[in-house]
């Protein structure tokens, strides 16, 4: 029997279509197409990208321009630009502002074939430190209010280059998806005087049926009202509104659980295309009592069609309890 499930933070409804129930082998496999040999992100091609904003290097190797372990560069074709003045205008009922912001690319490894499932834990940890470093720098710009970090893996998920990378876009407004989470979290806090994410963590640890993996500092779950098959959330067990407040031991644990989850995803779904997003607190809002930063990982296994666009509902053919079980059963 299909179920309608209400997501407890934002309040969207999801149809868990058990009659369409799909096992991992039922999803169409997307075989990545090999692209041109030349890659602007590989070592030796640093002059083919804009100059680096941030570089991590291996200090055990003599310095050279190509001796790097991670680079952050401005996007060559940015959605928003850092230069200029932020001007807001109205045209009758319509509002607009100049396209001020930042659009950057985090080149996560010099190894072209690197993925989150095969990268060394220290290299993966450096990726998460680079996110923190860029957030800390961008929040100094008072024109900007939010920094969204995301990763598109695979052409079907929007990646235009094969070389492993993620991106950030800093915005002069708070994205609607984050605003809805903030409003829902604050409403729950005013009613119960507790963080809803902390309550979710406690309930999931108690029930265990949607837990995929955990370590000392983090929990990975298939959310109760998963919008997509094998959607996964990674949440810090310690209450934190700001990603940049993550401590050293927690960064190590974050890298560890990400590695674990992507080994499981690749094993169950055979290296699927996916997107992930970091949702953290806006730059200048005191959300500490009620908000909780987290990552959302969404494998690209289904497509939105007329019903989804017209209704705002999502249809998920794989119950999250089943998805969590498939993921848990992978032998690491």
PyMOL commands that set and color helices and strands:
alter all, ss='L'
color gray80, all
select helices_A, chain A and resi 18-20+24-26+46-48+121-138+155-157+176-192+196-207+243-245+248-269+306-311+320-328
alter helices_A, ss='H'
color red, helices_A
select strands_A, chain A and resi 3-6+13-16+52-56+70-74+88-91+94-97+101-107+146-153+165-171+211-214+218-221+232-236+274-279+294-299+314-316
alter strands_A, ss='S'
color yellow, strands_A
deselect
rebuild
show_as cartoon
